[in-house]
Amino acid sequence: MINIMQIGGQKAIVAYDPEIEMFRGEFVGLNGGADFYATDVAGLHREGEQSLNVFLEECRRRGVEPYKQYSGKFVMRLSPGAHHAAATAAAARGVSLNQWAAEVLEQAAVAD
């Protein structure tokens, strides 16, 4: 199960918090925190819209860019065995390890 909701054109990760018996949503890709809580899906949409609107309005008021900027680079650490297996898979496809990893990550990310 992938716990991603689309609210106001933005993706939010949703998880259940058993301590308070509510769902918690948190927007991803923002330059700050914009989370929200509700007991049901309709409430998540309603509270999410409100949280996002408050966040975006506060960014406008302060002159702050609301969205994170991504460079397209990151460092990945994995076990030597996984590194070897990935390098072998890339070589078998005739591509660099970087190209192979980028393709695998893009395919996995699109699935959500």
C-alpha positions in Angstrom: 0.0 0.0 0.0 1.3 3.4 -0.9 0.1 6.1 1.4 0.3 9.1 -0.9 -2.6 11.6 -1.3 -2.8 14.3 -3.9 -4.2 17.5 -2.2 -4.2 20.9 -3.9 -1.9 19.6 -6.6 0.7 18.5 -4.0 1.6 15.1 -2.7 1.3 14.2 0.9 2.4 11.1 2.8 -0.3 9.8 5.1 0.2 7.5 8.1 -1.9 6.3 11.0 -0.9 7.4 14.5 -2.4 4.8 16.9 -1.5 6.9 20.0 -4.0 9.6 19.0 -6.2 7.4 16.8 -5.9 9.8 13.8 -4.3 9.9 10.4 -1.4 12.3 9.9 -0.6 13.8 6.6 2.6 15.6 5.7 3.3 17.4 2.4 6.5 16.5 0.6 8.6 18.8 -1.5 7.9 21.9 0.5 10.5 24.2 2.2 8.8 23.8 5.6 6.4 21.8 7.5 2.8 21.6 6.5 1.2 18.7 8.3 -2.5 17.9 9.1 -4.6 15.4 11.1 -8.0 13.8 10.6 -9.9 10.7 11.4 -11.1 9.9 7.9 -10.3 10.5 4.2 -12.7 13.4 3.8 -11.2 15.1 6.8 -7.7 14.5 5.5 -8.6 16.3 2.2 -10.3 19.2 4.1 -7.5 19.6 6.7 -4.8 19.1 4.0 -6.2 21.9 1.8 -6.4 24.2 4.8 -2.8 23.4 5.9 -1.4 23.8 2.4 -3.2 27.2 1.9 -1.9 28.5 5.3 1.6 27.4 4.4 1.5 28.9 0.9 0.0 32.2 2.2 2.7 32.5 4.9 5.4 31.9 2.3 3.9 34.6 0.1 3.7 37.0 3.1 7.4 36.4 3.9 8.6 36.3 0.4 9.9 32.7 0.8 10.0 30.1 -2.0 7.5 27.4 -0.8 8.9 24.5 -2.9 12.2 22.6 -2.4 14.7 22.8 -5.3 16.4 19.5 -6.2 19.8 19.4 -7.7 19.4 15.9 -9.3 22.4 14.6 -7.3 22.5 12.5 -4.1 24.8 10.0 -2.5 23.6 6.4 -2.0 25.1 3.9 0.4 24.4 0.2 0.1 26.0 -3.0 1.1 29.0 -4.3 -1.0 26.8 -7.2 -2.2 24.1 -4.9 -3.4 26.7 -2.6 -5.1 28.1 -5.7 -6.9 24.7 -6.9 -8.0 23.7 -3.4 -9.2 27.0 -3.0 -11.1 26.4 -6.4 -12.7 22.9 -5.6 -13.7 24.0 -2.3 -15.3 26.8 -4.0 -17.2 24.4 -6.6 -18.5 22.2 -3.8 -19.9 25.2 -2.0 -21.4 24.7 1.1 -19.3 26.6 2.9 -16.5 25.7 2.1 -12.9 24.5 5.7 -12.6 22.2 5.4 -15.6 20.9 2.0 -14.5 20.2 3.3 -10.9 18.5 6.5 -12.3 16.2 4.3 -14.5 15.3 2.0 -11.7 14.6 4.9 -9.3 12.5 6.7 -11.9 10.4 3.6 -12.6 9.9 3.0 -8.9 8.9 6.6 -8.2 6.4 6.8 -11.1 4.6 3.8 -9.7 3.3 5.9 -6.8 
